[in-house]
Amino acid sequence: MAGNTVNGSGNGARSGAQTLALLATPVNALVLEALSAGPAKQSDLQRLAGEPAHTTLRSHLRRLSELGTIARRRRNRFPGAVEFELTEAGVELITVVRILERWLTLAPEGPLRLGTGPAKAAVKALVDGWSSAILRVLAAGPLSLTELDHIVASLSYPALERRMAAMRLAAQIEARPSEGRGTPYAVTRWLRSAVAPLVSAMRWERRHLVDAPPLTRIDTESAFLLAVPLLKLPDDVDGSCRMAMELPNGRAPHLAGVIVAAEGGRIASCATRLQGSPDAWASGSADRWMAAMIDADSEGLEIGGDGSLARNMLDALNRALFELPATSISNGT
């Protein structure tokens, strides 16, 4: 199945972005939700998807079919009696839908429902921030719009300003007190927790899209920098741990990730420089890391040094992203 680009900035889609953009479109979300209950005729999907124009619905059904998520089948072999149903890829995509839905229900200003305009705006803001590398820059610390403009070279100042405004309206970034010229903006806790749907979408793409965007160093660093501050560790956890993902780079894999330091169960630092001698380390392929983060299955990772420290951090990473409390996440980092 082929992938595509998701934004209008001229940037190619980053890993996970095109899947979330697909699900953000209300008709797609409603069609997939309807088919999760079983096969349905196009007339039923028309009603369940909110009565879009027939040409609009056909266009979305064609796109979902091209991606291999739904398939047409004849009902009881009668001519003209056609139903749509989820394929194996479509069933797995529903898992991503559920994780995205959960993230949306935790919006700071009240639950958002997938398939609605506000949810579409929130996911679009997330996708645009992820694809343009704004999230990678802000994940490292608060910056003003002017400072961001000097770093994010792929966007013009007006385009950058629009994306920042959308993220601010969606409660994904917030202004911080200024100590000089310009207002610094920081990511919110809700935006940090968006690593859950992003990582889930990445895994789905890797399994089902022929030309899925490859995971890059920026993707890896962004995910770790955003998620690590959410970790809650036992009070007696101290020490540093290198979390490194092996990315293809010719003959030898390239390592990307972070070194995390904890003091008394609190995250003291998180840096992308992997040099040094940490107390513990965990490394492995992207697929192994996704299993650890999503499924709490760290058996495929290579763990060394203080194994207890490494496993505490891996367990905390899974809990922070996929065992979110059923209440709104307040803003703040």
Secondary structure by P-SEA (a helix, b strand, c coil): cbbbbccccccccccaaaaaaaaacaaaaaaaaaaccccccaaaaaaaaccccaaaaaaaaaaaaaacccccccccccccbbbbbbcaaaaaaaaaaaaaaaaaaaccccccccccaaaaaaaaaaaaaaaaaaaaaaaaccccaaaaaaccccccaaaaaaaaaaaaaacccccccccccbbbbbbccccccaaaaaaaaaaaaaacccccccccaaaaaaaaaacccccccccccbbbbbbccccccccbbbbbbbbbbbcccccccccccccccccccccccaaaaaaaaccccccccccccaaaaaaaaaaaaaaaccccccccccccc
